[in-house]
Amino acid sequence: MGEVALRPLEDGDLDALFELMRDPESVRMAAFVAEDPDDRAAFDAHQARIRARADVTNRVVTLDGRLVGSIAAFVIEGDTEVTYWIDRSVWGAGHRRAGTRPAARAGSRPAAVRPRRQRQRGVAAGVAAGRVRGRRHRHRVRQRAARRDRGNHPAARMIVNITALIDPAHHTAGRRLAWVAAGLDLRPLGTAFLWIPVAGDVAELDIQVHPAERRAGVGSQLLEAAAGSAAEEGMRRLRTEAVAQASDGEHFCRAHQLRPVLALTYTRLSLGGDRTAGRPAPGYRLVHWDGTVPGDLAATFAHARKAMDDMPMGETAGIPQPWTVERLHAVAAAVAGRGEHLVTTAVLDADGEIAGFTELVVPGDGTGDAQHYGTGVLPAHRGRGLAGWMKAEQIHRVRDRFPGLAGLVADTADDNAAMRRVNHALGYRPTHRSALYERRLSRS
Ligand SMILES: CC(C)(COP(=O)(O)OP(=O)(O)OC[C@H]1O[C@@H](n2cnc3c(N)ncnc32)[C@H](O)[C@@H]1OP(=O)(O)O)[C@@H](O)C(=O)NCCC(=O)NCCS
């Protein structure tokens, strides 16, 4: 087996790469192809565009010094994706893996999602996602023309390929599906992530299109792919993540008959200011832990999580998913897996049962802003200042423990008056507003 190596792409490689990428058999098999593979000017323009993108690591693949392909790593939403195109003459020779590994290393952490088809036949030309050739998945790959004719952009046709990916991580509460949209062979345009819960019939959607690639129909096609799958999975509704007011996302949602179902206000506490002292409540005591809940509190904590189930949620209220010790562990493991700190403060009643809790997620390096996850007090214990006390104490602790932390961010439903009052008293101030959007899915 020859020696496979990677090196940066040079201007002198473009001729050879152009020839590789218009090989008819490769083009036939590839997932992402140029609209006209023989158009050298279009090829040069696209290569220039990829090379100008700071978020794309571009390498050529050599076999014993001869250029046999190209490989690129790019980051979408924090996940590194890898795409490649290999000379047909070396397909099946077993060189591919040797070539992909260094790229994965060079491009920081390996892909968190991987193509659904990756285990299928090895050396198809095109991106790692390859073309989905199995009958079961054929419908998942679409090749369409989209039109970019907005604003100052001249009308130009763009081929958009939507490829389904699979999340190899195991989740107990549901499954995550993903799609990547690409234009010409190496150009990533956007992603869609869809969460299919085990319980309930609301699928959660997150679509991101690279700012330079918007208004060309990419988001619409990702939405169509995700909505189709959600319906196939038996989901009745599609719900977005929080979409900022007056953003591209809001316009997009409204254009696609997604309607706002929960208004949220984001607030932030700057940690530079004075400290607010917590007021202890007689008969209660606080406990604090990092990461996974201690074993002796696990059962009572799972029970207390129900305190969140009646939280005002606008029209989004659905069937609450049961809280089990296993689910608590899964949440803690997910945060730890991202390298972040989950810090929890809980209040115990005289019997040692958890009456309320508040959770905060601190970035791994302890700088920037931490994000509140949830705060809840069981109905029987409300009206005694427990939420304010827990939060004030938690703020003290994280300030001491993470001196580099700048602020704490919370998103609160507009109709959750109690939580908004508590946060306001602690010094949180509004930063922006968002909404969750929803659409009914027609049965497939
Ligand atoms: C929302 C987002 C995914 C849209 O992607 P996109 O590829 O630009 O979307 P499309 O080109 O398919 O837009 C479809 C329609 O939405 C509407 N739309 C999208 N952006 C708009 C904007 N800035 N102003 C007005 N209308 C807009 C238009 O009606 C557009 O059709 P048109 O261009 O023919 O007028 C993209 O802006 C994005 O990544 N935003 C940040 C993430 C986000 O908010 N996601 C929310 C959805 S989960």
The ligand as an SDF file (V2000), in Angstrom:
LIG
                    3D

 48 50  0  0  0  0  0  0  0  0999 V2000
  -33.5830   30.9370    9.2660 C   0  0  0  0  0  0  0  0  0  0  0  0
  -32.5480   30.4540    8.2570 C   0  0  0  0  0  0  0  0  0  0  0  0
  -32.2940   28.9730    8.5210 C   0  0  0  0  0  0  0  0  0  0  0  0
  -33.1360   30.6540    6.8340 C   0  0  0  0  0  0  0  0  0  0  0  0
  -32.2460   30.0920    5.8770 O   0  0  0  0  0  0  0  0  0  0  0  0
  -32.2850   30.5370    4.3470 P   0  0  0  0  0  0  0  0  0  0  0  0
  -31.5230   29.5480    3.5690 O   0  0  0  0  0  0  0  0  0  0  0  0
  -31.8690   31.9520    4.2320 O   0  0  0  0  0  0  0  0  0  0  0  0
  -33.8460   30.4240    4.0250 O   0  0  0  0  0  0  0  0  0  0  0  0
  -34.5420   30.4640    2.5830 P   0  0  0  0  0  0  0  0  0  0  0  0
  -33.6520   31.0760    1.5900 O   0  0  0  0  0  0  0  0  0  0  0  0
  -35.0440   29.1000    2.3010 O   0  0  0  0  0  0  0  0  0  0  0  0
  -35.7560   31.4550    2.8720 O   0  0  0  0  0  0  0  0  0  0  0  0
  -37.0820   31.0840    2.6360 C   0  0  0  0  0  0  0  0  0  0  0  0
  -38.0180   32.2700    2.8380 C   0  0  0  0  0  0  0  0  0  0  0  0
  -37.9690   32.7350    4.2020 O   0  0  0  0  0  0  0  0  0  0  0  0
  -38.1400   34.1670    4.2100 C   0  0  0  0  0  0  0  0  0  0  0  0
  -36.9460   34.8140    4.7260 N   0  0  0  0  0  0  0  0  0  0  0  0
  -35.7970   34.2260    5.1180 C   0  0  0  0  0  0  0  0  0  0  0  0
  -34.9360   35.1600    5.5830 N   0  0  0  0  0  0  0  0  0  0  0  0
  -35.5390   36.3600    5.4910 C   0  0  0  0  0  0  0  0  0  0  0  0
  -35.1790   37.6920    5.8110 C   0  0  0  0  0  0  0  0  0  0  0  0
  -33.9680   37.9860    6.3230 N   0  0  0  0  0  0  0  0  0  0  0  0
  -36.0750   38.6880    5.5690 N   0  0  0  0  0  0  0  0  0  0  0  0
  -37.2870   38.4230    5.0430 C   0  0  0  0  0  0  0  0  0  0  0  0
  -37.6910   37.1570    4.7140 N   0  0  0  0  0  0  0  0  0  0  0  0
  -36.8290   36.1510    4.9310 C   0  0  0  0  0  0  0  0  0  0  0  0
  -38.3860   34.5720    2.7740 C   0  0  0  0  0  0  0  0  0  0  0  0
  -39.7820   34.5020    2.5330 O   0  0  0  0  0  0  0  0  0  0  0  0
  -37.6490   33.4610    2.0230 C   0  0  0  0  0  0  0  0  0  0  0  0
  -38.1210   33.2870    0.7110 O   0  0  0  0  0  0  0  0  0  0  0  0
  -37.6490   34.3060   -0.4440 P   0  0  0  0  0  0  0  0  0  0  0  0
  -36.1470   34.4360   -0.3080 O   0  0  0  0  0  0  0  0  0  0  0  0
  -38.0720   33.6170   -1.6960 O   0  0  0  0  0  0  0  0  0  0  0  0
  -38.3500   35.5940   -0.1660 O   0  0  0  0  0  0  0  0  0  0  0  0
  -31.2310   31.2760    8.3720 C   0  0  0  0  0  0  0  0  0  0  0  0
  -31.5430   32.6420    8.3040 O   0  0  0  0  0  0  0  0  0  0  0  0
  -30.4780   31.0220    9.6500 C   0  0  0  0  0  0  0  0  0  0  0  0
  -29.6300   30.1210    9.7060 O   0  0  0  0  0  0  0  0  0  0  0  0
  -30.7590   31.8000   10.7290 N   0  0  0  0  0  0  0  0  0  0  0  0
  -30.1670   31.5450   12.0500 C   0  0  0  0  0  0  0  0  0  0  0  0
  -30.7720   30.2870   12.6850 C   0  0  0  0  0  0  0  0  0  0  0  0
  -32.2780   30.4050   12.8760 C   0  0  0  0  0  0  0  0  0  0  0  0
  -32.8290   31.4070   13.2560 O   0  0  0  0  0  0  0  0  0  0  0  0
  -33.0070   29.3080   12.6220 N   0  0  0  0  0  0  0  0  0  0  0  0
  -34.4370   29.3230   12.8010 C   0  0  0  0  0  0  0  0  0  0  0  0
  -35.1510   28.1730   12.2190 C   0  0  0  0  0  0  0  0  0  0  0  0
  -35.0360   26.7500   13.2800 S   0  0  0  0  0  0  0  0  0  0  0  0
  1  2  1  0
  2  3  1  0
  2  4  1  0
  2 36  1  0
  4  5  1  0
  5  6  1  0
  6  7  2  0
  6  8  1  0
  6  9  1  0
  9 10  1  0
 10 11  2  0
 10 12  1  0
 10 13  1  0
 13 14  1  0
 14 15  1  0
 15 16  1  0
 15 30  1  0
 16 17  1  0
 17 18  1  0
 17 28  1  0
 18 19  1  0
 18 27  1  0
 19 20  2  0
 20 21  1  0
 21 22  1  0
 21 27  2  0
 22 23  1  0
 22 24  2  0
 24 25  1  0
 25 26  2  0
 26 27  1  0
 28 29  1  0
 28 30  1  0
 30 31  1  0
 31 32  1  0
 32 33  2  0
 32 34  1  0
 32 35  1  0
 36 37  1  0
 36 38  1  0
 38 39  2  0
 38 40  1  0
 40 41  1  0
 41 42  1  0
 42 43  1  0
 43 44  2  0
 43 45  1  0
 45 46  1  0
 46 47  1  0
 47 48  1  0
M  END
$$$$
